[in-house]
């Protein structure tokens, strides 16, 4: 997995895999490199991240949010740049809770008998 001999400056690991192997494709690569590009820190830091839950896209956006928060903690100039681009904004939408007595999911009503 992560050997100290194989890890070099600028490597990023997500759930024990290199980021290129975890988030495949050019679109994902452009997306996760964007915070580095706009702060001129591409290849300067090594990150190890653990993400779970949701789908690939949600995990990618959660990774970008965490990465942006880490970069903004390093330098106040980074914070202003990342905030202007919207990388420090959290998506607050969550699953609606199931209500008691409704008959299933969050908004489903009980079926009315026809006869």
HELIX and SHEET records of a PDB file:
HELIX    1   1 UNK A   19  UNK A   22  1                                   4    
HELIX    2   2 UNK A   26  UNK A   39  1                                  14    
HELIX    3   3 UNK A   56  UNK A   74  1                                  19    
HELIX    4   4 UNK A   76  UNK A   85  1                                  10    
SHEET    1   A 3 UNK A  17  UNK A  18  0                                        
SHEET    2   A 3 UNK A  12  UNK A  14 -1                                        
SHEET    3   A 3 UNK A  47  UNK A  49  1                                        
END                                                                             
